[in-house]
Amino acid sequence: MYEPYPATEPALGPDRIPRPRTVRNAMRLMYLGAALEVPALIVAVVTRSTFKPAILQAHPGYTTAQLHTAEIARTVPLLIGAPIVAALWLWMAWANGRGLAWARIVSAVFFGIATVDVAVAFARSGNAASLAIGVLTWLVGLGAVVLLFSKESGPFYRPS
């Protein structure tokens, strides 16, 4: 007797159901969310000059050194944050694609954080390009979370 050739993907167990269409589409949206971080980063770098007038308006007594420090303090988190957020999108796509129940909850928590972030961006009334990308990314997250918590997705996350 001989051993069968190993499969490239793990075989589905007898109790494991295949990945539903809603989860596949949520994963696609998560990949899109990760990809949207690239234009978000580009817009943040290109529109960095808009920070200075906004900082001066909020703090008219700042010296040149304070203004420069405040500008850097607003730019660096954007530069560091975009790759981290892209990695989180990819991690959630991977984890949800494997049917890990905690991943749906974490995705919803990240979406809640994104909702607060978009609300703060509107309150700050930042530049239009950043707001547009922020809203588009938020809509992608909304679509992913709705798909993950749909009735069709539920059985995929139940333990086998």
C-alpha positions as CSV (number, residue, x, y, z in Angstrom):
1,M,0.0,0.0,0.0
2,Y,1.1,3.5,-0.5
3,E,0.3,6.8,1.2
4,P,-1.9,9.3,-0.8
5,Y,-0.3,12.4,-2.1
6,P,-0.7,15.2,0.5
7,A,-3.3,17.9,-0.3
8,T,-2.1,21.5,-0.7
9,E,-4.8,22.7,1.7
10,P,-6.0,21.1,4.9
11,A,-8.9,18.8,4.3
12,L,-12.2,19.8,5.7
13,G,-13.2,17.8,8.7
14,P,-16.4,15.9,8.7
15,D,-18.0,18.7,10.9
16,R,-16.3,21.6,9.1
17,I,-18.4,23.5,6.5
18,P,-16.8,25.2,3.5
19,R,-16.2,29.0,3.7
20,P,-19.4,30.7,2.8
21,R,-19.7,33.4,0.1
22,T,-20.3,36.1,2.7
23,V,-17.0,35.3,4.4
24,R,-15.1,35.2,1.1
25,N,-16.6,38.6,0.2
26,A,-15.8,40.0,3.6
27,M,-12.2,38.8,3.1
28,R,-12.1,40.6,-0.3
29,L,-13.3,43.8,1.4
30,M,-10.6,43.4,4.0
31,Y,-8.0,43.1,1.3
32,L,-9.4,46.3,-0.3
33,G,-9.2,48.0,3.1
34,A,-5.5,47.1,3.3
35,A,-5.0,48.4,-0.2
36,L,-6.7,51.7,0.6
37,E,-4.0,52.4,3.2
38,V,-1.6,53.1,0.4
39,P,-3.5,56.1,-1.0
40,A,-4.3,57.2,2.6
41,L,-0.6,57.3,3.3
42,I,0.2,59.2,0.1
43,V,-2.5,61.8,0.9
44,A,-1.2,62.2,4.4
45,V,2.3,62.9,3.0
46,V,1.2,65.2,0.2
47,T,-1.2,67.2,2.4
48,R,1.2,67.5,5.3
49,S,1.5,71.2,4.5
50,T,-2.1,71.7,5.6
51,F,-1.2,70.8,9.1
52,K,0.7,74.0,9.8
53,P,-2.2,76.5,9.3
54,A,-4.5,74.2,11.3
55,I,-2.0,74.1,14.2
56,L,-1.5,77.9,14.0
57,Q,-5.2,78.4,14.1
58,A,-5.6,76.2,17.2
59,H,-2.4,77.6,18.9
60,P,-1.6,81.1,17.6
61,G,1.1,81.7,20.1
62,Y,3.3,78.8,19.0
63,T,7.0,79.5,18.2
64,T,8.5,78.2,15.1
65,A,10.1,75.3,17.0
66,Q,6.7,74.4,18.7
67,L,5.0,74.6,15.3
68,H,7.5,72.2,13.8
69,T,7.2,69.8,16.7
70,A,3.4,69.8,16.5
71,E,3.6,69.2,12.7
72,I,5.9,66.2,13.2
73,A,3.7,65.0,16.1
74,R,0.7,64.9,13.6
75,T,2.7,63.4,10.7
76,V,4.6,60.6,12.3
77,P,1.6,58.7,13.7
78,L,0.1,58.8,10.1
79,L,3.3,57.4,8.6
80,I,3.6,54.6,11.2
81,G,-0.1,54.0,11.5
82,A,-0.9,53.2,7.8
83,P,1.3,50.1,7.5
84,I,0.1,48.9,10.9
85,V,-3.6,49.3,9.9
86,A,-2.9,47.6,6.6
87,A,-1.4,44.7,8.5
88,L,-4.4,44.5,10.8
89,W,-6.7,44.4,7.8
90,L,-4.7,41.5,6.4
91,W,-4.6,39.7,9.7
92,M,-8.3,39.9,10.1
93,A,-8.8,38.6,6.5
94,W,-6.6,35.6,7.3
95,A,-8.2,34.9,10.7
96,N,-11.8,35.2,9.5
97,G,-11.0,33.1,6.4
98,R,-10.1,30.3,8.8
99,G,-13.3,30.6,10.7
100,L,-11.8,31.7,14.0
101,A,-14.7,33.0,16.1
102,W,-12.7,35.6,17.9
103,A,-11.7,37.2,14.6
104,R,-15.3,38.4,14.0
105,I,-15.4,40.1,17.4
106,V,-11.9,41.7,16.9
107,S,-13.0,42.9,13.4
108,A,-16.1,44.5,15.0
109,V,-13.9,46.2,17.6
110,F,-11.5,47.5,15.0
111,F,-14.6,48.8,13.1
112,G,-15.8,50.6,16.2
113,I,-12.3,52.2,16.6
114,A,-12.5,53.2,12.9
115,T,-15.9,54.8,13.5
116,V,-14.5,56.9,16.3
117,D,-11.6,57.9,14.1
118,V,-13.8,59.0,11.2
119,A,-16.0,61.0,13.6
120,V,-12.9,62.7,15.1
121,A,-11.7,63.5,11.5
122,F,-15.0,65.1,10.7
123,A,-14.9,67.1,14.0
124,R,-11.4,68.3,13.1
125,S,-12.6,69.1,9.6
126,G,-9.4,68.0,8.0
127,N,-8.7,68.1,4.3
128,A,-11.2,66.7,1.9
129,A,-9.0,64.0,0.4
130,S,-8.2,62.5,3.8
131,L,-11.9,62.6,4.8
132,A,-12.9,61.0,1.5
133,I,-10.4,58.1,1.9
134,G,-11.4,57.8,5.6
135,V,-15.1,57.5,4.7
136,L,-14.4,55.1,1.9
137,T,-12.3,52.9,4.2
138,W,-15.0,53.1,6.9
139,L,-17.6,51.9,4.3
140,V,-15.4,49.0,3.3
141,G,-15.2,48.1,7.0
142,L,-18.9,48.4,7.4
143,G,-19.5,46.0,4.5
144,A,-17.0,43.5,5.9
145,V,-18.5,43.5,9.4
146,V,-22.1,43.2,8.0
147,L,-21.0,40.2,5.9
148,L,-19.1,38.6,8.8
149,F,-22.2,38.8,11.1
150,S,-24.7,37.7,8.5
151,K,-26.9,34.7,9.0
152,E,-25.0,32.8,6.2
153,S,-21.6,33.4,7.9
154,G,-22.7,32.2,11.4
155,P,-22.3,28.5,11.0
156,F,-18.8,28.8,9.6
157,Y,-17.7,30.3,13.0
158,R,-19.2,27.6,15.2
159,P,-16.8,25.1,16.7
160,S,-16.8,21.8,15.0
